[in-house]
Amino acid sequence: MNTAIVETIAVTREVAWLPWAVSYFFLIGLSYGAFLLSLPGVLLRRPGWGGISRLALLGALVCGLTAPVALLADLHQPGRFWHFYVHFTPSSWMSWGAFFIPVYLGGLMLYAWLAFRPLLAEHGRSDGRMAGFARLIAYGGHDSRKALVGAAVVAFVGAALVALYTGAELMVVRARPLWHTPLLPLQFVVTAFAGAVGLTLLFHRFGPARDDRNATTRLARVLAASQVVALAVGAVWLALGLTGASPVHAEALAQVAPSASWQLTAVWAVAATVITLLLAWQRPGSGLLIGLLALHSAWMMRWTVFIGGQEIPKTGAGFYSYQLPLGPEGLTGIVGTAGLWVFLLVLLTTLLPFARLSAERPTAN
């Protein structure tokens, strides 16, 4: 009688959160971060912030309009979004997010329209491309201060709710110690804001006001401050894990510490943050480089948390192996999302050219 012995070492599972999800969390984070950066110049009208804040608002709008497309793609069947509304589940942060996103995007679009109305009317009086359409949607081009404040409040509340749910959605997963930490929502917010500053730096670098050193320095200082906060949050996470003060953090650290790839990722993340901090503080004129570094860090953090976090098995030994596919659920999907982002940027800057957005204007009382 022959006896077969089967030894099960580990069961490999496919990742449930695909690169579509990484793209969504990256873009929606850039959007609410850029919205916050728009407030000093657009809403508060602080001197020297006008051009910066309008460019930030452009970034918030482009990223905010692109992000839901990546989210729908991650559902695999776009029609599923309707289920969140007809089958509301109060215990699910994802279900709450289906209501928070429209609040934020609705407030953001109204806020952007009210902020850009005078510029749209100005462009409508020129002979530039889409001038007629700009004049039409400007609807007179009046500066409606009270309406702008109201729209900003709605957008701010929506942004806070989106920031809360995108962090809490992962934080509540007890089966993954790497995710189950109250520091994760804060890490998302800090890196999102830093990425938004980096995006605004890139817009400024390629705009007609790129020689404005004061604007570049102002953005670089804000970016440096965000990197200090990011390092502080990371240090707290590490201290909680090393000292054992938090069992969840200690377990998460024990899971990833033996892995050479995770060690390299940690060194890479810290090095990128420190280099960005030093360059932003010592050489603020290097706006292009520090902007790219800030965007890289924001993307890397989300890729590591989502994809890398799913490579850690909930049970069993070893790590799951993930290779980025070339199809729509991998590289093609990322490129397609980036292509939509570029299309919207071109469309909006044709309607409202960079020259009008980045120009510093007298402060209106």
Order of alpha helices (4+ residues) and beta strands (2+ residues): alpha-alpha-alpha-alpha-alpha-alpha-alpha-alpha-alpha-alpha-alpha-alpha-alpha
